[in-house]
Amino acid sequence: MNVIKKKTLDVYATRHTDTAAPLASWRKIFEKMEFTDIHAVRAALPTADFADPYTVFNIKGNNYRLITIIHYRHQRVYIKEFFTHAEYDQWNRLRSKRK
């Protein structure tokens, strides 16, 4: 898959230095694989959750959340947001209210 906004991952890793290795590992998995659906993603990364239209990944033992949008047909994963767990909970509450 093609990871869109790779530099954004680097920015997140700089801000949260404890995530540098987990984010690099996540990126390597995505760049090596061709995922066809969420089930294939979960086979490689079991903590992946689909929250339409986002796919959310737990990073560093559930301390952080990486928010992506995956276009399986085009083999692209777009980096949208990166949050601490607490920030994600707040974002998710606001997102739920908008629906």
C-alpha positions in Angstrom: 0.0 0.0 0.0 1.0 3.6 -0.5 1.1 5.5 2.7 0.0 9.1 2.0 1.5 11.8 4.3 4.5 9.8 5.5 6.1 13.0 6.7 3.1 13.5 9.0 4.0 10.2 10.8 7.5 11.7 11.3 6.0 14.8 12.8 3.9 12.7 15.2 7.0 10.6 16.2 8.9 13.8 16.9 6.1 15.2 19.1 5.7 11.9 20.9 9.1 10.3 20.9 7.9 7.1 22.5 5.9 6.4 19.3 8.8 6.6 16.9 9.4 2.8 16.8 5.7 1.7 16.8 4.9 4.2 14.0 7.8 3.0 12.0 6.7 -0.6 12.4 3.1 0.3 11.4 4.4 2.1 8.3 6.6 -0.9 7.3 3.7 -3.3 7.6 1.5 -1.1 5.4 4.2 -0.4 2.8 4.9 -4.2 2.4 1.3 -5.4 2.3 -1.6 -5.2 -0.1 -4.7 -5.2 2.0 -8.1 -6.0 0.4 -10.4 -5.2 3.3 -10.5 -4.6 7.1 -10.3 -8.4 7.7 -7.0 -8.5 6.0 -5.8 -5.5 8.0 -6.9 -7.2 11.2 -5.0 -10.3 10.3 -1.8 -8.2 10.3 -2.8 -5.7 13.0 -5.5 -7.2 15.2 -6.3 -4.0 17.1 -7.5 -2.2 13.9 -11.1 -0.9 14.2 -13.3 0.4 11.5 -15.4 3.5 12.4 -16.8 4.6 9.1 -15.0 6.1 7.2 -12.0 5.7 9.4 -9.7 2.8 10.3 -8.3 3.4 13.7 -5.1 1.8 15.0 -3.9 1.4 18.6 -0.3 2.6 18.8 2.1 1.7 21.6 -0.2 -0.5 23.6 -3.3 1.5 23.2 -1.7 4.8 24.5 -2.2 6.5 21.1 -4.6 6.2 18.2 -3.7 6.6 14.5 -6.7 7.6 12.4 -6.6 6.7 8.7 -8.8 6.3 5.7 -8.0 3.3 3.6 -8.8 3.0 -0.1 -8.3 -0.7 -0.8 -9.0 -0.5 -4.5 -6.3 2.0 -5.0 -4.0 0.6 -2.3 -3.7 3.9 -0.5 -3.8 4.7 3.2 -4.3 8.3 4.2 -3.0 9.5 7.5 -5.7 11.7 9.0 -5.1 12.2 12.7 -3.0 11.0 15.6 -4.2 11.3 19.2 -3.4 10.2 22.7 -6.0 7.9 24.0 -7.7 10.7 25.9 -7.7 13.0 22.9 -9.2 10.3 20.8 -12.0 9.8 23.2 -12.8 13.5 23.1 -12.6 13.5 19.2 -14.8 10.5 19.0 -17.5 12.0 21.3 -17.5 15.1 19.1 -17.7 13.0 16.0 -20.6 11.0 17.4 -22.6 14.2 18.2 -22.3 15.4 14.6 -24.0 12.3 13.2 
